[in-house]
Amino acid sequence: MGVRRHSQRLTDDDRELSPYTGWTHEHWRTIADRTLLALRDFGSPGHASLDLPGPPSRSGPASDGLEGFARSFLTAGFRLAGSDEDPHDHAGWYAEGLAAGADPSSPEAWPRLTDFGQPRVEAAAMAIALHESRRQVWDKLDDRTRSQVVEWMAPALEVTYPASNWLWFQNVTLAFLRSVGGPCDDGVIQENIATLDTFYQGDGWYTDGLRSGRATHYDWYNGWVMHLFSLWYCRMSGSDLLDGYRDRLRQYLDTAQHLVGSDGAPLHQGRSLVYRFATAAPFWAGAIFDAGSLRPGATRRLTSGILRWFVEAGAWDDRGLLGLGWRTAFPPMRQSYSGPGSPYWAGLGFAGLVLPPTHPVWTDREEPLRLEQSDVAVVARPPGWLISGTTADGIVRVVNHGTDHAGPEPGLEDPLYSRHGYSTTTAPDLVGAEERPDSQVAIRTADGRWSQRRPITVLTLTPHVAVSRFPVHFGEAEVGLTVVTASVVRGPFEVRIVRVDGEYDGESLALTISGYATCGPASTVRPLIGEWQEGSTTRHGVNAFGDVSVTPWVEAALEPGRIYAALVVLGDSEYDDQITAGIDGATVVVTWPDGRQDLVSLAE
């Protein structure tokens, strides 16, 4: 395996410049370097492929090797763009890989964009990397290699990209080709932009595609592709769309900054979370493109907090590799498109390195997060989220009443999208539909089948109250019942209210309200309205935060038309026994310890 080139020591913390994280530009540069250097032990002879350990993706080992090269080259491109120094010759190493991979006669030739979909994603990563390292890499390639790289990318103009975030992959690839005299059709780009604009739902939020007209697919792709790539397309092409995309990013950051805990942990929700600190990418974009939502010192505090959290959590193994997982390697997070090189999409989180060390984002003193100054209560309307962060413990909780990653038809819910609650310190248990779900409102049949929370329809969304509904089905046909749920949120507390409407003459049913699956912080559920049985479920090896997870729950015999309520709490909190809920006609009255009341109607 060679010398341990990835074991460079981090410089000491600088608590004068960075009083919250201690980290500076030097820390970021060192981590990028040692990430890249560790990969060299797994490079093919010509450097065109990174053959990393682990099971292959559905696209196969050749595609996975390309993925490792392209995604790590993205990190190298950012690293080279912001500095004239290249002590490890990243430029030379990746230039050799370009020559070997783009040559169709080479034993290391990459899969073609016409073969299947994944190379089209990796072409976009290379397009950005080549744009950013143009002086050090592209301009120094010989004419033959440049021509072969263009020929390898050129089918981007002809192949089909799905109507999703992938359209930005096509656009940035074509933008690079246009910049070097390759084939490009502005009509294709404009058509893609028109389609992508239909995904925009306001307040800075994009849904990642539409499913039969439903806009309910929200996750971190909103930041690390929809915003980052739209702005990078402008950076590569000088587009007059820059101001509009910048304004959308500004609106997004107004909300997204509150999806990171004070310890640096990002919200654990949505797919492709193996990309880890790619969650920092939209915040760097704010500084790179002058979106203005965060001051330079606050941007570095937020992004350094994210990166440091993953470093200290053990995201890199003892070989210096990023495995498939969240904190450490966690194989159940692997999705069908995930291969050993997939986690290096985390390189999007190194985007800030395109800014020189003299930029204010690196030289200004760190400033605190708003969460470190006061509790946060924010509404994210398009995804249907109530965001509640508490200064005392630094945890951010998201109560979900609008996101389900689903079309209008019945089907199995995705635990990464359809749960009632997500947070920065917990993850859903990755279990099958036959098991009791965590952080959910669910109905159980006598033979142990569980209702699936999809499709969700949001009904009410205010700073402290959200109401939504979903039809009752068990993965197949609906049974004539509808679940209406409400959340009343203040600080760490959520009063979760449920009524099931409709006629049903089948077998007896049970109603469950479950709390967060936790591997550490306290998670409790306390009955408020209804006759409940209390319990908990302990599982092993199914949670990204630890080997043992515990989910508290309460369960009651279901009577359609009746109102039920329970208090769901994440974290150590006082006063939970002083929170009450009562029924006044069709209204639920929630009373808080300080005497404040919230009145909640479940009427549609």
C-alpha angles and dihedrals in degrees: 000000000000128000120338095256092165095063097088110148118243116240117251119278116271103216093173095061095028109029094169105044104010090223130129140176088282091061092051093047092049094050091048091049097048091046090056095042093052089058094058091076087067099043123121117244092268093038093238094119135039107209100198126183118261142070117310125251123243087268093063137239097295091057091044091054090051090048092055091050097045097045095046089046086059089060090047091049092054091045093052095044095063100044140040089213120094105166093164095047095238087162093057095043094053093041088060089050092051091053094050097041099045094048106096091204094054121105085230096052112147123240110268125250087241093058099070141320108278098071088060089064092047092049088061091052090051092046091058092042092051092047092052095043095040095128096046101037119011097041090051098049116103119251093255093055093045090051092049093049089052091048091050092051097039097087087069084087093058110031123086121256118196119250095260138081085312090082087073089055089058092046097052091045091053091045090057092046090051091051092057098041096263128138116295136157116203088199091064091049093049092048089052091049090051090052093046090051089061087062092058110103101178136260090067095300129129125187110222095241132322124269109205087329095310117132101200105120108105127154142118091304084080089071107027096046115010095048102024096047096042090055093042089053087057090047090053098043108027090239120185087225091081097098093051094048091045090055091050090051091049090056092046093051090052085068105024094059086071093058092078124079122229089254089060097255113142123220109281101224135117136022132309093035088152083085086075110172093029077095086080092061100089091050091053088048088058090060097039094051098033094242088162100212094116130034116239095256092049091049092055092045090053098044095041088050090056095047094044091050091057093044092052092042091061101251090153114062126219089277090057092250130137107231129199104280145068115258095003129351110308112175096196088070090065112114126199092262093047120106133167091276095049097090090064089078077085082084087085084075090065091063090111090071089077085074111084120244089254094061115112090242086069101031103041119091115260116262126206125260115250086245089062090057104041143349115283127224113176135163119219100194105188095053092038095238135153107204117203122179124179123208094207094067102012092233123143117206125192119200108203123214102150116031122086108139089230145115124235095275126093116263145131115306122238110235090213092061114020103052119116093234141023131178146181093252102043139050131201116259107254099228136137127272090257092069130079107271123230124229093016151111106232142161121225127204123219090256093054104261117144130216117245120230100226142142096029121197117196114220106172132016122177130149092274107015133059129175128188141157139214133185119251113247134138097225094297135051121357117255100213099266130110126201116216113193132183131191124202107192131191120158111313092345129096120181102203115202125191138188124173114208131196143052121296129169100171132101122322116282134205127213120219131192110189132189132220119304102239136189094186123352118078114267120187140171119198124188117243108162122019138027106289139182112215126215147135139227123221120199136179130218099000103097129079092218099057149334096267122047129179125202120193119209146169125214134194138176106266121241112180112234094025123116121234130182140181136176115243117197132181116192135017106306138169126219097032089128089057095060114097138179129199138174122246106179107296092345130088115214115208115194121197128206092259092055097256116138135206118202114208127190120196092194113119 
